[in-house]
Amino acid sequence: MKPGIHPEYTAAQITCSCGAVIETRSTRDHISVEICSQCHPFYTGKQRLVDTAGRVERFKRKYGETRSDD
């Protein structure tokens, strides 16, 4: 590696919107996320629908619920 061209790799905090704080290392000192492993439905087993804008319903209305049974 060439000296002097790489950013500093220091301790960092990741803060989730659920309030969880994770300590790690990064080139940034603070990172904010919306969903972490402590509140993500895949890891917790809880089903939480994140569709806030009604995208699924709009898609179904626009294109219908057609299924191909080939």
C-alpha positions in Angstrom: 0.0 0.0 0.0 1.2 3.5 -0.8 1.7 5.6 2.3 -0.3 8.8 2.8 -3.2 8.1 0.4 -5.5 6.0 2.5 -8.1 7.5 4.9 -7.9 7.0 8.7 -9.6 3.8 9.9 -10.8 4.6 13.4 -13.5 3.6 15.9 -17.0 4.4 14.9 -20.5 4.3 16.3 -23.5 3.0 14.3 -26.8 4.4 15.7 -30.1 2.8 14.7 -33.5 4.5 14.7 -34.6 1.9 17.3 -32.0 3.2 19.7 -29.4 0.4 19.3 -25.7 1.5 19.3 -23.1 -0.7 17.7 -19.3 -0.1 18.0 -17.2 -0.8 15.0 -14.4 0.6 12.9 -14.8 2.8 9.8 -13.4 5.7 7.9 -16.4 7.7 9.3 -16.8 8.5 13.0 -20.6 8.2 13.2 -23.2 6.3 11.0 -27.0 6.5 11.3 -29.2 3.6 10.0 -32.9 3.0 9.9 -33.0 -0.8 10.4 -30.3 -2.9 12.2 -30.0 -6.5 13.1 -31.8 -6.0 16.4 -35.0 -4.6 14.8 -34.9 -6.2 11.3 -37.8 -8.7 10.8 -35.5 -11.3 9.3 -33.3 -11.5 12.4 -36.0 -10.9 15.0 -38.7 -13.2 13.6 -41.3 -10.5 14.0 -43.2 -9.5 10.9 -43.2 -5.7 10.5 -44.4 -4.3 7.2 -42.2 -1.4 6.1 -44.4 -0.4 3.1 -45.3 3.1 4.2 -46.2 4.5 0.9 -48.6 1.8 -0.2 -46.4 0.7 -3.1 -47.6 -2.9 -3.0 -51.3 -1.9 -3.2 -50.6 0.6 -6.0 -48.7 -2.1 -8.0 -51.5 -4.6 -7.5 -54.1 -2.0 -8.6 -52.1 -1.0 -11.6 -51.1 -4.4 -12.9 -53.6 -6.6 -11.3 -52.9 -9.9 -9.6 -52.3 -12.1 -12.6 -50.5 -15.4 -12.0 -49.1 -17.7 -14.6 -49.5 -21.4 -13.7 -47.1 -22.8 -16.4 
